Amino acid sequence: MYHSELKNCIALLYPESAGYDTLLTSLADFIKREIRPGAAIIDRNEIYPRENLYKLAERGIPALPFPLELGGGGLPYPVFVAVMEMLAAGCANTALQLSIQAMVCEGIILFGNEAQKEQFLRQSGLLAGTSLAAFALTEPSCGSDAKAIKTEARRSGENYLLNGIKTLITSPGEANFIILFAVAEEGISTFIVPTSTPGFQVLKVLPKLGCKGHPLSTIRLENCQVPAANLLGTPGKGLSYGKHFLNCGRITIAALGVGIAQAALEKALAYSKRRKAFGSSISEFQLVQEKLADMVTEIQAARLLTFHAAQLKEQGLEYTAAAATAKLFSSEMAQRVCDKAIQIHGGYGYIDGSDVHRHWRDARMLSIGEGTSDMLRLLIAHLALKEVS
Ligand SMILES: Cc1cc2nc3c(=O)[nH]c(=O)nc-3n(C[C@H](O)[C@H](O)[C@H](O)COP(=O)(O)OP(=O)(O)OC[C@H]3O[C@@H](n4cnc5c(N)ncnc54)[C@H](O)[C@@H]3O)c2cc1C
């Protein structure tokens, strides 16, 4: 899982830091022993990966990319991206929660006040991963068109009363806190909502194709009373904050694409050597080799785009276009690679025993959540056109 290409990327980025290599080597060993063996069972039995998340929290993994002064690990973002890639190769469901968690923590760091950082990141354990986060923007009548959300936030003294419906939300019933977008008097605003708040109700779980360890749910908010102190940043700026949350999220989603594709590639490589046809291993057939070569090349291209976005973020440079490009390419690449892995497995790729279609099913959501491929293409084109006067 900590294979040579990933190792090379880290070595090139941080030639002086052998410590990162040691960290990633020991993490790869941990993922191989403790996370990967249960991944197919999590998928098959639709189990939320809570146990894995506890194990990661015990090792301080969720906090790794955050500032030391907040209790984080102070690790450069590209190294965290390598961690996310390896984790996604081991268990996409576990990596998805860590990706959402990192996005939520990043948003609170960017827009939260000192009291909120202390209360939610430190004391409540969001940064350490001892409490879990979710993110609720989508509503029944709008996803891509986030401006059109209808959930209301009415000020009532020292509180806000939230009313509305959110849907297609990843694991709100498992989370302790949810970042929620609602329309206040000043416009769309962002709230940190404890999921134990009366009036916060998880209505139903929507059966789905992949990422089956995460219950995708609809939420009803009925006079859900949240202290005004839980308003993030300035009221009316929620849409702009949402874009920042998602920019950051897109880098780790891109890393998930790379990791899932890498897992599918490794299975396809091993199977192609094992499987015999016409008197030889199918790995000896050039048409199979063509698929393998394309898989290797596309994965590496997505990995480099993802590291590039992470590096820009790490340096404090603008990374909106880079994150969108990485997520667009990586999420679509993962589907192509996983599809080829199924093809190389022949009929066995289609049945449950080989497990390889799990990777395709998990990858399929990556080009929908946190900005569909269409919306990302529009954003990338818009930013490119802006460069030309
Ligand atoms: C597994 C999964 C997990 C999710 N988790 C979360 C979560 O935790 N929190 C959350 O808030 N949301 C979550 N979502 C919702 C996800 O963010 C939305 O599904 C996504 O933003 C698209 O919104 P929509 O489904 O309403 O589609 P729509 O916005 O209705 O779009 C439908 C189709 O039209 C296309 N389209 C829309 N507008 C344009 C345009 N202007 N030009 C070209 N094409 C366009 C879209 O690309 C899409 O193909 C999740 C979704 C999935 C599948």
Ligand as a Chemical Component Dictionary entry (heavy atoms), coordinates in Angstrom:
data_LIG
# 
_chem_comp.id                   LIG 
_chem_comp.type                 NON-POLYMER 
_chem_comp.pdbx_formal_charge   0 
_chem_comp.three_letter_code    LIG 
# 
loop_
_chem_comp_atom.comp_id 
_chem_comp_atom.atom_id 
_chem_comp_atom.alt_atom_id 
_chem_comp_atom.type_symbol 
_chem_comp_atom.charge 
_chem_comp_atom.model_Cartn_x 
_chem_comp_atom.model_Cartn_y 
_chem_comp_atom.model_Cartn_z 
_chem_comp_atom.pdbx_ordinal 
LIG C1  C1  C 0 -22.917 8.993  -1.637  1  
LIG C2  C2  C 0 -23.260 10.443 -1.505  2  
LIG C3  C3  C 0 -22.915 11.125 -0.353  3  
LIG C4  C4  C 0 -23.295 12.465 -0.194  4  
LIG N1  N1  N 0 -23.003 13.099 0.982   5  
LIG C5  C5  C 0 -23.400 14.392 1.157   6  
LIG C6  C6  C 0 -23.168 15.061 2.400   7  
LIG O1  O1  O 0 -22.587 14.491 3.336   8  
LIG N2  N2  N 0 -23.612 16.325 2.545   9  
LIG C7  C7  C 0 -24.273 16.999 1.545   10 
LIG O2  O2  O 0 -24.625 18.155 1.744   11 
LIG N3  N3  N 0 -24.523 16.382 0.355   12 
LIG C8  C8  C 0 -24.105 15.101 0.149   13 
LIG N4  N4  N 0 -24.366 14.454 -1.040  14 
LIG C9  C9  C 0 -25.143 15.140 -2.050  15 
LIG C10 C10 C 0 -24.302 15.615 -3.207  16 
LIG O3  O3  O 0 -23.461 16.669 -2.794  17 
LIG C11 C11 C 0 -25.255 16.040 -4.320  18 
LIG O4  O4  O 0 -25.880 14.850 -4.788  19 
LIG C12 C12 C 0 -24.556 16.773 -5.435  20 
LIG O5  O5  O 0 -24.112 18.035 -5.016  21 
LIG C13 C13 C 0 -25.501 16.964 -6.655  22 
LIG O6  O6  O 0 -26.700 17.514 -6.260  23 
LIG P1  P1  P 0 -28.082 16.817 -6.703  24 
LIG O7  O7  O 0 -28.000 15.370 -6.376  25 
LIG O8  O8  O 0 -29.187 17.617 -6.127  26 
LIG O9  O9  O 0 -28.077 16.922 -8.257  27 
LIG P2  P2  P 0 -28.510 18.237 -9.159  28 
LIG O10 O10 O 0 -27.836 19.435 -8.633  29 
LIG O11 O11 O 0 -29.990 18.216 -9.221  30 
LIG O12 O12 O 0 -27.883 17.802 -10.522 31 
LIG C14 C14 C 0 -28.396 16.742 -11.319 32 
LIG C15 C15 C 0 -27.492 16.594 -12.532 33 
LIG O13 O13 O 0 -27.517 17.816 -13.287 34 
LIG C16 C16 C 0 -26.196 18.323 -13.418 35 
LIG N5  N5  N 0 -26.233 19.777 -13.363 36 
LIG C17 C17 C 0 -26.802 20.575 -12.418 37 
LIG N6  N6  N 0 -26.599 21.852 -12.701 38 
LIG C18 C18 C 0 -25.867 21.886 -13.832 39 
LIG C19 C19 C 0 -25.332 22.931 -14.641 40 
LIG N7  N7  N 0 -25.475 24.216 -14.324 41 
LIG N8  N8  N 0 -24.648 22.583 -15.763 42 
LIG C20 C20 C 0 -24.453 21.288 -16.097 43 
LIG N9  N9  N 0 -24.936 20.267 -15.371 44 
LIG C21 C21 C 0 -25.634 20.553 -14.249 45 
LIG C22 C22 C 0 -25.410 17.741 -12.260 46 
LIG O14 O14 O 0 -24.024 17.696 -12.527 47 
LIG C23 C23 C 0 -26.033 16.360 -12.153 48 
LIG O15 O15 O 0 -25.436 15.514 -13.108 49 
LIG C24 C24 C 0 -23.993 13.128 -1.234  50 
LIG C25 C25 C 0 -24.309 12.431 -2.414  51 
LIG C26 C26 C 0 -23.956 11.108 -2.548  52 
LIG C27 C27 C 0 -24.337 10.386 -3.806  53 
# 
loop_
_chem_comp_bond.comp_id 
_chem_comp_bond.atom_id_1 
_chem_comp_bond.atom_id_2 
_chem_comp_bond.value_order 
_chem_comp_bond.pdbx_ordinal 
LIG C1  C2  SING 1  
LIG C2  C3  SING 2  
LIG C2  C26 DOUB 3  
LIG C3  C4  DOUB 4  
LIG C4  N1  SING 5  
LIG C4  C24 SING 6  
LIG N1  C5  DOUB 7  
LIG C5  C6  SING 8  
LIG C5  C8  SING 9  
LIG C6  O1  DOUB 10 
LIG C6  N2  SING 11 
LIG N2  C7  SING 12 
LIG C7  O2  DOUB 13 
LIG C7  N3  SING 14 
LIG N3  C8  DOUB 15 
LIG C8  N4  SING 16 
LIG N4  C9  SING 17 
LIG N4  C24 SING 18 
LIG C9  C10 SING 19 
LIG C10 O3  SING 20 
LIG C10 C11 SING 21 
LIG C11 O4  SING 22 
LIG C11 C12 SING 23 
LIG C12 O5  SING 24 
LIG C12 C13 SING 25 
LIG C13 O6  SING 26 
LIG O6  P1  SING 27 
LIG P1  O7  DOUB 28 
LIG P1  O8  SING 29 
LIG P1  O9  SING 30 
LIG O9  P2  SING 31 
LIG P2  O10 DOUB 32 
LIG P2  O11 SING 33 
LIG P2  O12 SING 34 
LIG O12 C14 SING 35 
LIG C14 C15 SING 36 
LIG C15 O13 SING 37 
LIG C15 C23 SING 38 
LIG O13 C16 SING 39 
LIG C16 N5  SING 40 
LIG C16 C22 SING 41 
LIG N5  C17 SING 42 
LIG N5  C21 SING 43 
LIG C17 N6  DOUB 44 
LIG N6  C18 SING 45 
LIG C18 C19 SING 46 
LIG C18 C21 DOUB 47 
LIG C19 N7  SING 48 
LIG C19 N8  DOUB 49 
LIG N8  C20 SING 50 
LIG C20 N9  DOUB 51 
LIG N9  C21 SING 52 
LIG C22 O14 SING 53 
LIG C22 C23 SING 54 
LIG C23 O15 SING 55 
LIG C24 C25 DOUB 56 
LIG C25 C26 SING 57 
LIG C26 C27 SING 58 
# 
